[in-house]
């Protein structure tokens, strides 16, 4: 029996070695065969590809060290070291490699046809959230969308514009700034609501946004839930005086889960009210909390996961992942408080290897973390988007 076990293990390792030699290692990628002509983005800094560069706010990311791992090492206004989820999704779906901001003065007609981001970093569904940093509220991004439609019609005509919108993929990602800025950290809304009531307020605004986007012609929408808010480095820093004794805030994480449960229920009830629509809840909480709890399973891929037997996948995965080494501090500066203007090349040192970090600054994930979230999202939607 021992000799048989030895031979099986040796054979498995030999197969893994051959697989490594035959092709580079990547995560299993779901097959989405449906074609989307365009991608349209609404939300906050998680999906803002540079709109804040063109408005009067201090909350920008168009300077070093942001963009350290972006092609050309350019700081584009993306709040990370590299690409964001909209870029990665657009690339995986064959739409284009990068999603430009709508406010870019050099926006080309081709980019208009294939989609843009209307998102604004620091924003939320609550207009009070955006007023703190003088950015564009998510509900006001619908005005940008209307301007976009007029430009699109001027390029391709009304009929073709209608077809593009009807087949476009819409992504909506916001809410984190609302609960952090207006409820937990600056408890303005606590004067009016308990956490459940404030969640209902936010989701009522979101529902109005979805209905407006639908009325303007879009039919396929993906709506992101909240991350484990209590695990953001900035939230841990605010709650704990000792920088060496910081951990996720379970109450805030519990609130995030409650919000997400409500959101999933809302979207499932809303879809039948909008004929022909596909409205999907995007669970980002699960992959992010798994990164926090099991960091050794993540990090920069050094080769490709092979779609094979579960046992082989497990073994191959162990070889393919270097693992996150830091999950409660960002790469920029101390990683405990720096974000936006506080993360800059003049006052902030940068970690040597961002791919070892789950967070780039005290709020935003690294490109490495975003890649794993993108993989998770595409797996979630592979069946429903085909």
Phi, psi and omega per residue, in radians:
X1 nan -0.752 -3.134
X2 -1.104 -0.714 -3.123
X3 -1.143 -0.684 3.127
X4 -1.114 -0.744 3.119
X5 -1.082 -0.714 3.121
X6 -1.065 -0.789 -3.119
X7 -1.132 -0.672 3.121
X8 -1.114 -0.793 3.136
X9 -1.099 -0.750 3.141
X10 -1.103 -0.725 3.123
X11 -1.107 -0.732 -3.134
X12 -1.087 -0.792 3.133
X13 -1.135 -0.654 3.108
X14 -1.113 -0.714 3.121
X15 -1.122 -0.727 3.116
X16 -1.064 -0.778 -3.140
X17 -1.061 -0.719 3.116
X18 -1.147 -0.681 3.123
X19 -1.122 -0.704 3.111
X20 -1.090 -0.673 -3.136
X21 -1.243 -0.491 -3.018
X22 -1.482 -0.518 3.137
X23 -2.758 2.615 3.112
X24 -1.199 2.709 -2.994
X25 -1.564 2.221 3.020
X26 -2.428 2.975 3.108
X27 -1.250 2.667 3.096
X28 -1.044 2.242 -3.083
X29 -1.915 2.228 3.106
X30 -1.210 2.714 -3.126
X31 -1.751 1.930 3.046
X32 -1.937 1.896 -3.031
X33 -1.618 -0.270 -3.117
X34 -1.150 2.450 -3.119
X35 -1.703 2.238 3.061
X36 -1.979 2.157 -3.127
X37 -1.321 -0.319 -2.992
X38 -2.689 2.711 3.057
X39 -2.275 2.312 -3.080
X40 -2.233 2.302 -2.949
X41 -2.151 2.320 3.049
X42 -2.208 2.476 3.057
X43 2.602 -2.489 -2.980
X44 -2.057 -2.682 -3.031
X45 -1.152 -0.352 3.108
X46 -1.170 -0.344 -3.092
X47 -2.323 0.134 3.089
X48 -1.427 1.989 -3.115
X49 -1.639 0.198 3.041
X50 2.459 0.170 -3.127
X51 -1.080 -0.590 -3.117
X52 -1.159 -0.266 3.053
X53 -1.079 -0.418 -2.971
X54 -1.928 0.253 3.071
X55 -2.247 2.898 -3.085
X56 -1.505 1.586 3.097
X57 -2.652 2.662 3.065
X58 -1.482 -0.158 -3.075
X59 -1.526 1.384 -3.123
X60 -2.208 2.882 3.077
X61 -2.420 0.694 -3.105
X62 -1.786 0.636 3.133
X63 -2.565 2.772 3.114
X64 -1.140 2.502 0.228
X65 -1.641 0.061 3.063
X66 -1.003 2.501 -3.125
X67 1.417 0.218 -3.084
X68 -1.007 -0.553 -3.136
X69 -1.958 0.206 3.060
X70 -1.319 2.634 3.100
X71 -0.891 2.199 -3.098
X72 1.413 0.020 -3.126
X73 0.980 0.730 -3.078
X74 -1.733 2.329 3.040
X75 -1.471 1.863 -3.002
X76 -1.695 -0.151 -3.000
X77 1.882 -0.062 3.060
X78 -1.376 2.294 -3.097
X79 -1.485 1.237 3.095
X80 -2.981 3.141 3.082
X81 -1.428 -0.273 -3.098
X82 -2.612 -2.359 -3.072
X83 -1.349 2.792 3.091
X84 -1.867 3.004 -3.124
X85 -0.984 -0.757 3.107
X86 -0.978 -0.696 3.103
X87 -1.092 -0.788 -3.077
X88 -1.194 -0.716 3.110
X89 -1.132 -0.790 3.133
X90 -1.031 -0.689 3.131
X91 -1.188 -0.822 -3.128
X92 -1.078 -0.581 -3.125
X93 -1.537 0.018 3.081
X94 1.305 0.389 3.141
X95 -1.449 -0.950 3.058
X96 -3.033 3.008 -3.043
X97 -1.460 -0.581 -3.091
X98 -2.349 2.468 3.099
X99 -1.758 2.012 -3.074
X100 -1.389 2.761 3.021
X101 -1.316 2.479 -3.108
X102 -1.110 -0.562 -3.071
X103 -1.376 -0.051 3.110
X104 -1.026 2.127 -3.094
X105 -1.183 -0.287 3.138
X106 -1.807 0.316 -3.114
X107 -1.052 2.185 -3.088
X108 -1.500 2.834 3.088
X109 -1.098 -0.653 3.127
X110 -1.097 -0.694 3.120
X111 -1.227 -0.555 3.052
X112 -1.088 -0.774 -3.090
X113 -1.143 -0.580 -3.069
X114 -1.724 -0.031 2.960
X115 1.973 2.750 -3.037
X116 -2.527 3.010 3.001
X117 -1.871 2.352 3.032
X118 -1.793 0.010 -2.990
X119 -1.187 2.722 -3.129
X120 -2.386 2.104 -3.126
X121 -1.044 2.410 -3.121
X122 1.564 0.005 -3.035
X123 -1.558 3.058 3.075
X124 -2.889 3.123 3.089
X125 -1.251 -0.495 3.097
X126 -1.471 2.130 -3.112
X127 -1.117 -0.430 3.092
X128 -1.101 -0.560 3.117
X129 -1.090 -0.850 -3.106
X130 -1.152 -0.515 -3.096
X131 -1.176 -0.432 -3.133
X132 -1.084 -0.711 -3.103
X133 -1.996 0.173 3.085
X134 1.011 0.901 3.106
X135 -2.030 -2.995 -3.005
X136 -1.671 1.995 3.108
X137 -1.021 2.598 -3.140
X138 -1.019 -0.672 -3.117
X139 -1.168 -0.411 3.088
X140 -1.486 -0.261 3.114
X141 -1.167 -0.313 3.073
X142 -1.141 -0.525 3.076
X143 -1.165 -0.682 3.067
X144 -1.106 -0.672 3.130
X145 -1.091 -0.713 3.113
X146 -1.114 -0.697 3.076
X147 -1.132 -0.658 3.089
X148 -1.057 -0.780 -3.116
X149 -1.082 -0.727 3.117
X150 -1.075 -0.727 3.120
X151 -1.182 -0.711 3.124
X152 -1.069 -0.738 3.110
X153 -1.087 -0.624 3.109
X154 -1.187 -0.426 -3.113
X155 -1.527 -0.814 -2.999
X156 -2.024 -0.108 -3.099
X157 1.633 2.844 -3.050
X158 -1.142 -0.804 -3.080
X159 -1.127 -0.819 -3.135
X160 -1.177 -0.625 3.089
X161 -1.050 -0.740 3.128
X162 -1.086 -0.692 3.132
X163 -1.151 -0.729 -3.137
X164 -1.104 -0.804 -3.136
X165 -1.116 -0.708 -3.116
X166 -1.097 -0.536 -3.091
X167 -1.815 0.029 -3.092
X168 -1.263 2.718 3.003
X169 -1.752 2.132 3.134
X170 -1.834 2.324 3.065
X171 -2.097 2.285 3.120
X172 -2.130 2.145 -3.119
X173 -2.451 1.852 3.123
X174 -2.857 3.037 3.098
X175 2.124 -0.551 -3.109
X176 -1.103 -0.777 3.121
X177 -1.105 -0.608 3.139
X178 -1.038 -0.920 -3.070
X179 -1.259 -0.606 3.126
X180 -1.245 -0.954 -3.016
X181 -1.266 -0.805 -2.982
X182 -1.706 -0.106 -3.130
X183 -2.162 -0.907 -3.092
X184 -1.450 -0.957 -2.955
X185 -1.494 -0.773 3.008
X186 -2.055 1.567 -2.905
X187 -1.251 0.879 -3.138
X188 -1.078 -0.848 -3.063
X189 -1.324 -0.208 3.076
X190 -1.151 -0.313 3.084
X191 -1.265 -0.347 -3.093
X192 -1.965 -0.560 -2.999
X193 -2.324 2.670 2.771
X194 -1.460 3.065 -3.031
X195 -1.090 -0.659 3.136
X196 -1.137 -0.733 3.126
X197 -1.146 -0.649 3.127
X198 -1.216 -0.652 3.055
X199 -1.042 -0.749 3.123
X200 -1.108 -0.695 3.099
X201 -1.048 -0.823 -3.128
X202 -1.108 -0.735 -3.093
X203 -1.301 -0.424 2.996
X204 -1.154 -0.705 3.079
X205 -1.136 -0.751 3.124
X206 -1.060 -0.738 3.137
X207 -1.065 -0.699 3.088
X208 -1.106 -0.699 3.116
X209 -1.082 -0.822 -3.129
X210 -1.046 -0.751 -3.126
X211 -1.138 -0.653 3.106
X212 -1.165 -0.764 3.120
X213 -1.072 -0.689 3.096
X214 -1.103 -0.803 -3.141
X215 -1.095 -0.475 3.131
X216 -1.493 0.017 2.942
X217 2.113 -0.170 -3.086
X218 -1.490 2.586 -3.063
X219 -2.193 -0.368 -3.105
X220 -2.034 2.035 -3.075
X221 -2.313 2.437 3.045
X222 -2.034 2.174 -3.065
X223 -2.043 2.077 -3.106
X224 -1.400 2.440 3.004
X225 -1.437 -2.967 3.120
X226 -1.459 2.612 2.984
X227 -1.360 3.117 2.974
X228 -1.246 1.490 -3.009
X229 -0.942 -0.647 -3.107
X230 -1.191 -0.135 3.110
X231 -1.758 -0.009 3.066
X232 -1.154 2.323 -3.108
X233 -0.923 -0.670 -3.125
X234 -1.107 -0.677 -3.142
X235 -1.184 -0.685 3.086
X236 -1.116 -0.715 -3.116
X237 -1.130 -0.694 3.140
X238 -1.152 -0.619 -3.031
X239 -1.458 -0.487 -3.033
X240 -2.043 2.222 -3.128
X241 -1.299 -0.602 -3.128
X242 -1.491 1.965 -3.099
X243 -1.117 -0.334 3.126
X244 -1.542 -0.113 -3.121
X245 -2.199 1.298 -3.109
X246 -2.176 2.481 -3.137
X247 -2.702 2.945 -3.136
X248 -1.061 2.521 3.118
X249 -1.590 1.838 -3.009
X250 -1.131 -0.581 3.137
X251 -1.140 -0.744 3.109
X252 -1.168 -0.670 3.081
X253 -1.122 -0.693 3.098
X254 -1.093 -0.692 3.080
X255 -1.091 -0.701 3.129
X256 -1.096 -0.743 3.124
X257 -1.118 -0.688 3.111
X258 -1.122 -0.732 3.091
X259 -1.033 -0.791 -3.090
X260 -1.155 -0.658 3.082
X261 -1.100 -0.738 3.085
X262 -1.109 -0.721 -3.104
X263 -1.124 -0.798 3.131
X264 -1.040 -0.719 3.114
X265 -1.148 -0.780 3.128
X266 -1.018 -0.825 -3.069
X267 -1.177 -0.649 3.116
X268 -1.174 -0.543 3.093
X269 -1.403 -0.502 -3.075
X270 -1.334 -0.645 -3.062
X271 -0.954 -0.792 3.135
X272 -1.106 -0.364 3.126
X273 -1.379 -0.240 -3.101
X274 -2.081 1.561 -3.037
X275 -0.934 2.341 3.096
X276 1.437 0.044 -3.075
X277 -1.587 2.718 2.940
X278 -2.221 1.963 -3.074
X279 -2.142 1.993 -2.991
X280 -1.970 2.406 3.026
X281 -1.487 2.226 3.133
X282 -1.765 1.985 3.139
X283 -1.496 1.785 3.054
X284 -1.758 -0.231 3.137
X285 -1.088 -0.845 -3.034
X286 -1.063 -0.881 3.132
X287 -1.120 -0.623 -3.113
X288 -1.234 -0.735 3.137
X289 -1.201 -0.503 3.082
X290 -1.212 -0.621 3.064
X291 -1.089 -0.703 3.133
X292 -1.150 -0.778 -3.043
X293 -1.435 -0.469 -3.091
X294 -2.324 1.032 -3.037
X295 -1.060 -0.439 -3.119
X296 -1.162 -0.294 3.138
X297 -1.472 -0.053 -3.027
X298 -2.193 -2.885 -3.085
X299 1.870 -3.012 -3.063
X300 -1.238 2.194 3.074
X301 -1.141 2.275 3.084
X302 -1.818 -0.054 3.027
X303 -2.918 -2.976 -2.973
X304 -1.837 2.238 2.991
X305 -1.144 2.336 -3.099
X306 -1.746 2.322 3.098
X307 -1.270 1.896 -3.006
X308 -2.769 -2.757 3.109
X309 -1.057 2.548 -3.103
X310 -0.974 -0.722 -3.125
X311 -1.098 -0.764 3.112
X312 -1.136 -0.710 3.111
X313 -1.015 -0.734 3.141
X314 -1.066 -0.826 -3.124
X315 -1.156 -0.765 -3.136
X316 -1.107 -0.724 3.131
X317 -1.023 -0.647 3.132
X318 -1.111 -0.594 3.130
X319 -1.407 -0.460 -2.965
X320 -1.531 -0.308 -3.046
X321 -1.893 2.287 3.027
X322 -1.452 -0.411 3.084
X323 1.498 2.451 2.988
X324 -1.235 2.412 3.089
X325 -1.809 -0.284 -3.098
X326 -2.381 2.120 -3.097
X327 -2.171 -0.056 3.131
X328 -2.204 0.238 2.977
X329 -2.428 2.675 3.092
X330 -1.542 2.933 3.130
X331 -1.282 -0.485 -3.031
X332 -1.526 2.140 3.093
X333 1.132 -2.438 3.073
X334 -1.203 -0.375 -3.119
X335 1.386 0.013 -3.062
X336 -1.769 -0.398 -3.090
X337 -2.463 -0.313 -3.048
X338 -1.260 2.314 3.011
X339 -2.905 2.655 -3.134
X340 1.035 -2.299 -3.066
X341 -1.104 -0.347 3.125
X342 -1.364 -0.291 3.063
X343 -1.755 1.714 -3.097
X344 -2.572 2.755 -3.020
X345 -1.242 -0.255 -3.130
X346 -1.399 -0.654 -3.050
X347 -2.034 -0.156 -3.036
X348 -2.018 2.219 2.962
X349 -1.420 2.708 -3.086
X350 -2.067 2.466 3.121
X351 -1.082 2.722 -3.079
X352 -1.235 -0.607 -3.049
X353 -2.369 1.625 -3.117
X354 -1.021 -0.465 -3.111
X355 -1.188 -0.207 3.053
X356 -1.493 -0.121 -3.082
X357 -1.925 2.426 3.031
X358 -1.305 -0.608 -3.107
X359 -1.978 2.466 3.064
X360 -1.434 -0.918 3.007
X361 -2.086 -2.813 -3.044
X362 -1.382 0.010 -3.110
X363 -2.239 -0.719 -2.903
X364 -1.817 2.407 3.105
X365 -1.155 2.790 3.011
X366 -1.339 2.912 3.048
X367 -1.022 -0.649 3.128
X368 -1.047 -0.770 3.117
X369 -1.172 -0.713 3.123
X370 -1.060 -0.577 3.122
X371 -1.097 -0.734 -3.135
X372 -1.237 -0.612 3.074
X373 -1.132 -0.737 3.119
X374 -1.055 -0.767 3.097
X375 -1.005 -0.788 -3.129
X376 -1.078 -0.776 -3.112
X377 -1.116 -0.758 -3.124
X378 -1.149 -0.595 3.058
X379 -1.160 -0.690 3.136
X380 -1.041 -0.659 -2.963
X381 -1.849 0.030 -3.044
X382 -0.914 -0.795 -3.099
X383 -1.290 -0.763 -3.025
X384 -1.356 -0.326 3.119
X385 -1.652 -0.100 3.117
X386 -1.554 nan nan
